[in-house]
Amino acid sequence: ALGIDPVHFGVITVFNLLIGLMTPPYGLQMYLLCRIANISMLEFWRYVWPIFLTMLFALGLTTLFPPIATWLPNLILPVR
């Protein structure tokens, strides 16, 4: 109804959830990993920041260019 591809919307939603789970104040994944590894948040971010920046970059690209998210599903199940 809004003209948004459901696959693209799903990919954007998952990217946002992954980023949200890594960042405070609701960073459940971050808090859990810090507790399990017995490290501080600063030490966690020392190792995770390249992954975080890559995820932000991928989110931006996928948001701006929807074919990035839909090329594989269209390859498997071509639109008729």
Number of C-alpha atoms within 10 A of each C-alpha: 4 4 5 9 13 10 13 17 14 12 18 18 12 12 16 14 11 14 17 16 15 18 15 13 10 11 14 14 16 21 19 11 15 16 12 9 9 10 12 14 14 10 10 16 15 10 10 13 11 11 11 16 12 11 16 15 12 15 19 13 14 19 16 10 12 17 14 14 19 16 12 11 11 11 9 8 9 9 7 3
